[in-house]
C-alpha cells in the first residue's frame, strides 16, 4: 500500500489544524510553512477537504481554515478518503468488485483482508490521537512486531 503525497500532506495539514490551541483559523501559508508543504498544492488539498466537509474556510484578513468538527471525531481514514478516495484498491477497483479465476482465485480474500486491516487501523486513529501522541494500544503493538521498522 502506498500513501500518496496528497494524502500525506492532507493528514499533516489536518493535524496542524487539530493542534491549533485557539479557535482562530489558520492561513494556508502558515500550515504550508509549518509542515513544509508546497503552498499551491496545499490550497488544492484544503479545497478538497472543504468540499469533503472536513474543514471550514473563512475569507478576509482574519480568515483561514479550521476543522469542521472536533478532531477526536475525524479519523485518519476520513482525511485520506476525502483527498484520495478508497483506502485500498487494486488497479483502481475496490476489492469486492474484482473477480479472479484459477490459481489467482484466492487473491480476492487476501485483498479484502488487507483492506479490512487498513480500515481497522486508519479508522481507529483520530487526529486527536496523533496530535496527543496517544495512539491506540493495538496500533502501537504493531510497531513492535519483528521487522516492523525494517525494509525486507
Buried (B, 14 or more C-beta within 10 A) or exposed (E): EEEEEBBBBBBBBBBBBBBBEEEEBBEBEBBBEBBEBEEEEBBEBBBBBBEBEBBBBEEEEEEBBBBBEEBEEBBBBBBBBBBBEBBBBBEEEBBEEBEBEEEEEEEBEEBBEBBEEBBEBBBBBBBBBBBEEEBEEEBEEEEEEEEEEEEE
